[in-house]
Amino acid sequence: MSEAPSQPFQILSKDVKWTGRWIKAQEIHYTDHNGVQRTWEGYERTTNRVNEAGAVVIIATLTSKHAPKKLVLVKQFRPPVGKFTIELPAGLTEPGEPATESALRELKEETGYSGTLK
């Protein structure tokens, strides 16, 4: 087990380098648990809403009495890698939409399957 940090991490500033329709690129300046100042390059959604999930990921399985459970995955083209990827169904929530409703909606949109929550 690792030792407890000597001091908490602290965000010092965020410098936005570029803003698009859904994301912004930024440099995040912070101090680590040893007090060393560091910089992290990251992206943040511009569509985030306070106190809402913003996005959902669904772990869906197909069940049958006569076969083992099967995990539901989707194949999607992702421009950043220029290839198709295999991933869990996922998507953004609509404003005011509960995450549970978003999950069921995204499952249907991306796979054609309807589900129940457990």
Steps between C-alpha positions, in 0.01 A plus 500: 500500500635848418549773756249779542591814305694757700268773370195506273514561128402855411393646165680832452359604163356381173610665177262435210694450177212421266121476525277300266132419493523218758848512651777737594872431521678638801815495705428426864759633744497328839712396796536131571498328840865597553439868425667479156339722235400306190314554172252258344358531149137399495159538346175595664147485364338839442153344527532393866215606724521544875353210702433286192684192379573647156567157351425134557672170425289185490616150595229296330479123490283262303369211706356167395403183684704296253816708452750698706451875543629710212634854532350756260764707319483747212736551208548870423729696271710743705668776295780570755644152441373467143361154572204312634501430874310247706346666805220496751183687398520857630376851438417843630203576723240753395446805725289396800497134396576253779806283434285185518279625215806608301651153537190325368462752216866467396483120515203505259657764270838330473406132503128464430459316830258602774609433852412501866713640779639283777 
